[in-house]
Amino acid sequence: MILGAQLYTVRNYIQNEKDFYKSLQKITETGYRTVQISSIGKDIRPERIREICDEFNVKIVITHSDVNKILYDTDALIKEHDIMGCDYIGLGCMPEKYRTEEWIGNFAEDFKEPAKKIAAAGKLFMYHNHDFEFQKINGKRLLTYLTEAFSPDEMGFTLDTYWVQAAGCDVCQWIEILKDRIPCVHLKDMAMTKSGQVMAPVMEGNINFPAILDKLKDSSCRYLLVEQDVCQESPFECLKKSYQNLNKLGYK
């Protein structure tokens, strides 16, 4: 399993080409050679993203892409991913309208055709979970609706360790449930403060990462992507701490 950085962590520093270049330079100095592109400035062309990543010997493995582009401009989105050399096209979050009994069935209806187009292009549509996917509608979790509505060839899952834990679920159990459908996994830790739970660098909180990493060895996971949505210090320092902690276990 290859260690990478989810660039959403440094989203405020990748809104223009100059900042993206400097940010990637800083992240690669830490040791990362794999990234997820997410929340990058819209004016940075895919060609330029690829050129900068190539300069730093960085592979783009997955994105979080605009929901409207996934739905209504799928062919152009696939072409952009061809340019970036990226095989996984990700949706970062289920739009709110689908999270109800009345509309959950429409998610598959709306996203099935884009997912099939993406699969036909040799890529995979990926869904990233938060905690709300573990709420139940008519006794069934939203995440279960998705696993049943899409085949493994149509949808993979970017399992997020923090959000599974935040939902009160067992991360290892969900790795087992989704083991054949999780080529990419988000690693972020959960720590406790007097004010409540906060996100933390990997191995510096309370999530049982030794057990999680061991369980992932028997899954389809190829990429371990470090992410921290909210940082208590510099996001670059958070990425660095996570890398160093995981690198001590042999990951790079």
C-alpha positions in Angstrom: 0.0 0.0 0.0 1.4 3.4 -1.1 1.3 6.4 1.2 -0.1 9.7 -0.3 -1.4 13.1 0.6 -5.0 14.3 0.2 -4.5 17.9 -1.0 -7.8 18.9 0.5 -5.7 19.3 3.7 -3.9 22.2 2.1 -6.8 23.5 0.1 -6.2 27.1 1.0 -2.7 26.9 -0.5 -3.6 25.5 -3.9 -5.9 28.1 -5.3 -3.5 29.4 -7.9 -0.7 27.8 -9.9 2.1 29.5 -8.0 0.8 28.4 -4.7 0.1 24.9 -6.0 3.7 24.6 -7.1 5.1 25.8 -3.8 2.7 23.5 -1.8 3.6 20.4 -3.9 7.3 21.2 -3.4 6.8 21.4 0.4 4.8 18.2 0.5 7.3 16.3 -1.5 10.1 17.5 0.7 8.3 15.6 3.5 8.4 12.4 1.4 5.0 12.1 -0.3 5.1 11.0 -4.0 1.4 10.3 -4.4 -1.5 12.8 -4.1 -5.2 13.2 -4.4 -6.4 16.4 -6.2 -9.2 18.0 -4.3 -10.5 21.6 -4.0 -7.8 22.9 -6.3 -8.2 26.3 -7.9 -10.5 26.1 -10.9 -8.2 28.2 -13.1 -5.3 25.6 -13.0 -5.6 23.5 -16.1 -5.3 19.7 -15.9 -2.3 19.9 -18.3 -0.5 22.3 -15.9 -1.4 20.1 -12.8 0.2 17.1 -14.6 3.3 19.1 -15.6 3.9 20.3 -12.0 3.3 16.8 -10.6 5.6 15.3 -13.1 8.3 17.8 -12.2 8.2 16.6 -8.6 7.8 12.9 -9.6 4.3 12.8 -8.1 1.5 10.5 -9.2 -2.1 11.7 -9.1 -4.2 8.7 -8.1 -7.7 10.1 -7.4 -9.7 13.3 -7.4 -12.7 14.7 -5.7 -14.6 16.2 -8.7 -17.4 18.7 -9.0 -20.8 16.9 -8.8 -22.2 18.8 -11.8 -19.3 17.8 -13.9 -19.7 14.2 -13.0 -23.3 14.3 -13.9 -23.5 16.6 -16.9 -20.0 16.8 -18.4 -18.7 13.2 -17.9 -16.8 12.9 -21.1 -14.8 16.1 -20.5 -14.1 15.0 -17.0 -12.8 11.6 -18.2 -10.5 13.4 -20.6 -9.2 15.6 -17.8 -8.3 12.5 -15.8 -6.6 11.0 -18.8 -4.4 14.1 -19.0 -3.6 13.9 -15.3 -2.9 10.1 -15.5 -5.6 9.5 -12.9 -7.8 6.4 -12.8 -10.2 7.2 -9.9 -12.8 9.9 -10.2 -14.2 10.7 -6.8 -17.3 12.3 -5.4 -16.5 13.9 -2.1 -19.9 14.0 -0.6 -23.5 13.0 -1.4 -25.6 16.1 -2.2 -28.0 16.8 0.6 -31.2 16.2 -1.4 -30.4 12.5 -1.7 -30.1 12.0 2.1 -33.8 11.4 2.6 -36.3 8.5 2.2 -38.0 10.4 -0.6 -34.8 10.9 -2.7 -32.2 8.3 -1.8 -33.3 6.0 -4.7 -32.7 8.8 -7.2 -29.0 8.8 -6.4 -28.4 5.6 -8.4 -30.8 6.8 -11.1 -28.8 10.0 -11.6 -25.3 8.7 -11.2 -25.6 5.2 -12.9 -25.0 6.5 -16.4 -21.9 8.6 -15.5 -20.5 5.6 -13.5 -20.9 3.4 -16.5 -19.2 5.9 -18.8 -16.3 6.2 -16.3 -16.0 2.4 -16.1 -16.1 2.1 -19.9 -13.1 4.5 -20.0 -11.1 2.1 -17.8 -11.6 4.2 -14.7 -13.6 3.9 -11.5 -16.2 6.2 -9.9 -15.4 6.5 -6.2 -17.6 7.6 -3.3 -16.1 9.2 -0.2 -18.0 8.7 3.1 -18.6 11.0 6.0 -20.6 10.0 9.1 -24.1 10.7 7.8 -24.0 7.7 5.4 -24.3 5.5 8.5 -27.7 6.8 9.4 -30.5 4.5 8.6 -33.6 5.0 6.3 -36.2 2.2 6.7 -33.6 0.2 8.7 -30.9 0.4 6.0 -27.8 2.6 6.1 -27.3 5.1 3.3 -23.9 3.4 2.6 -25.7 0.1 2.2 -28.0 1.6 -0.4 -25.0 2.6 -2.4 -23.3 -0.8 -2.2 -26.5 -2.5 -3.4 -27.3 0.0 -6.1 -23.9 0.0 -7.8 -21.7 -3.0 -8.8 -18.0 -3.0 -7.8 -17.2 -2.1 -11.4 -19.4 0.9 -11.2 -18.5 2.3 -7.8 -15.6 2.0 -5.4 -15.4 3.6 -2.0 -12.8 5.9 -0.5 -13.3 4.8 3.1 -12.6 7.6 5.6 -11.3 6.2 9.0 -12.2 9.3 11.0 -15.8 9.5 9.7 -16.5 5.9 10.3 -15.3 6.3 13.9 -17.3 9.5 14.3 -20.4 7.6 13.2 -19.9 5.2 16.1 -19.0 2.3 13.8 -16.1 -0.1 13.8 -13.5 0.8 11.1 -12.2 -2.7 10.8 -15.6 -4.1 10.4 -16.3 -1.8 7.5 -13.0 -2.6 5.9 -14.1 -6.2 5.9 -17.5 -5.3 4.5 -16.0 -3.2 1.7 -12.7 -5.0 1.4 -13.0 -5.6 -2.4 -14.2 -2.1 -3.1 -11.7 0.2 -1.3 -8.6 0.9 -3.6 -8.2 4.2 -1.8 -8.6 4.9 1.9 -8.4 8.2 3.8 -6.4 8.1 7.0 -7.1 10.7 9.6 -7.1 10.4 13.4 -9.4 11.5 16.1 -8.2 13.1 19.4 -10.1 14.3 22.4 -9.8 17.7 23.9 -11.8 19.5 26.7 -14.0 20.9 23.9 -14.6 17.5 22.4 -13.2 15.4 19.5 -10.9 17.0 16.9 -9.0 15.7 13.9 -5.4 14.8 14.4 -2.3 13.6 12.6 -2.3 9.8 12.1 -1.1 7.9 15.1 -1.5 10.9 17.4 -5.1 10.4 18.4 -7.2 7.5 19.6 -8.1 5.5 16.5 -6.6 2.0 16.5 -4.4 2.4 13.4 -2.2 -0.7 14.0 -5.4 -2.8 13.7 -6.7 -0.8 10.8 -3.5 -1.0 8.8 -3.2 -4.7 9.5 -6.8 -5.3 8.3 -6.2 -3.3 5.1 -3.4 -5.7 4.1 -6.1 -8.2 3.3 -8.2 -5.8 1.3 -8.1 -4.2 -2.2 -6.5 -1.0 -0.8 -3.7 0.3 -2.9 -3.4 3.9 -1.7 -3.3 5.2 1.9 -4.1 8.9 1.6 -3.5 11.1 4.6 -6.1 13.8 5.1 -7.0 16.3 7.9 -10.0 18.5 7.1 -9.4 20.7 10.2 -5.9 21.2 11.6 -4.9 22.4 15.0 -1.6 23.7 13.5 -0.1 24.2 10.1 -1.7 21.7 7.6 1.8 21.1 6.2 3.0 20.2 9.6 0.0 17.8 10.1 0.8 16.1 6.9 4.4 15.8 7.9 3.7 14.3 11.3 1.4 11.7 9.7 4.0 10.8 7.1 6.7 10.4 9.7 4.5 8.3 12.0 3.5 6.0 9.1 6.9 5.9 7.6 8.2 4.4 10.9 5.9 1.5 10.2 7.4 1.0 6.8 4.9 3.0 4.7 6.0 5.4 2.0 
